[in-house]
Amino acid sequence: MDVNEIRKEVDPELPANNPRKQANLISKFFFAWLDPLIWTGYRRELKQEDLYATPEAAKSQKLLKDFKTYWTFKHQKETEVRLWLALLQFFKVTVTLHGTLHLCEVLMFMAQAVLVGYLSQYFCEKNSLEEELTTLQNSNKSDLANSVEDEIKLVTRNAFLYAAGIALLGIAQALIHAWALFLSSILGMKIRVLLTAAIYDKSLHLSHSTIGQLSIGHIVNLASNDVQRYDLGVDFAHMWWIFLVTLPLLVYLLWSEIGPSCLVGLGLVFVQPPLQYILGRLYTKLWLKSAKVTDKRVRVMNEIISGMRLIKMYAWEWAFHEYVKKIRKKESNIITKASMIRGVNQAIFYSLLSLLGFITFSMYTGLGNSLTPKKVFTVLSLYGVARFFFVRLLATGVLGISEMWAATIRIEV
């Protein structure tokens, strides 16, 4: 039963439309249109009739109809159309906006790191100026003391501006991050709904001979497990090109602080993309292998359930038990190997920042330079940005792209 029909049965006065459709620009920007639903969930347990109506743009009928039209148009222009490229072009507006928001978020984090460095410099400058002021006052040099006082006021005003900039960037980051996650959730949901509807529609038009070559478990696995990879994979799929775009800026900022000593730390950062590519390829192979074993296990279980009477009659329970156990053990071994790859990614993430700071500052001081709070805070903050976005999120994005690529191959086949 549709949610709108449930609403009419329970309470005809309940709003049937999605409130986001009538919300103003401010309400949409700050997600205020969700407040009634949140307060309802705070007061009592949510029920199905509390849910808002599905937007027209997110309904499977409309998505499938529009995508079929676009797919037919692409086939008229090109002899071979790839599913992943067609999906990318079909949702190009949302994909572009999502990527732009993530790029702005990374740039804001870099700007915040620079401001943190300038703010830390303020405390050193203020202490030195106050000591100089005390010395001048004791020497009765009033003119120089007044100029130092003016300089202290200027430094203090700049510090407040730096602090205000850090706070404003933090607020902007929260809003941009919320919108980026919202768009990625909407995009992943639409792709999942579209592919599920397409798989169902395709299965209805298959010939009997083709259906005989496929198992129900395989189709169910495609419609439930494989399409779910798009829900999780689109979140940070843009990180690979954001890494390439923002890397020159990161190199410039680090070079301006510590010079050639940053090359050692950057070398470790440069190693991450090919390392993540290798790990992503390994994970894709293991995931495809795991999916095939899962299909086999589901198919065997369906055959066992359908032939249970015959199995009971001939007392084949233990034979089939061992057979299914063997398949499951093989599946578990593959999943364990894939989990080990994820563990390697986590280990790289948590140890990289300490390693980067230790190697870089050891090199910098070894060349006869002296460290200042501004250099330490700026470099560590920039390395923190590189670690979070270019290691963890880049790794997550690469793994997500690998999973989506593997799922697309299975769906196309």
Secondary structure, DSSP 4 states (H G I P E B T S, - for coil): --HHHHHHHH-TTS--S-HHHH--HHHHHTTGGGHHHHHHHHHS---GGGSPPPPGGG-HHHHHHHHHHHHHHHHHH-S---HHHHHHHHTHHHHHHHHHHHHHHHHHHHHHHHHHHHHHHHHHHHHHHHHHHHHHHHTT-HHHHHHHHHHHHHHHHHHHHHHHHHHHHHHHHHHHHHHHHHHHHHHHHHHHHHHHHHHHHHHHT--HHHHHHS-HHHHHHIIIIITHHHHHHSTTTTHHHHHHHHHHHHHHHHHHHHGGGHHHHHHHHHHHHHHHHHHHHHHHHHHHHHHHHHHHHHHHHHHHHHTHHHHHHTT-HHHHHHHHHHHHHHHHHHHHHHHHHHHHHHHHHHHHHHHHHHHHHHHHHHTT----HHHHHHHHHHHHHHHIIIIIIHHHHHHHHHHHHHHHHHHH-
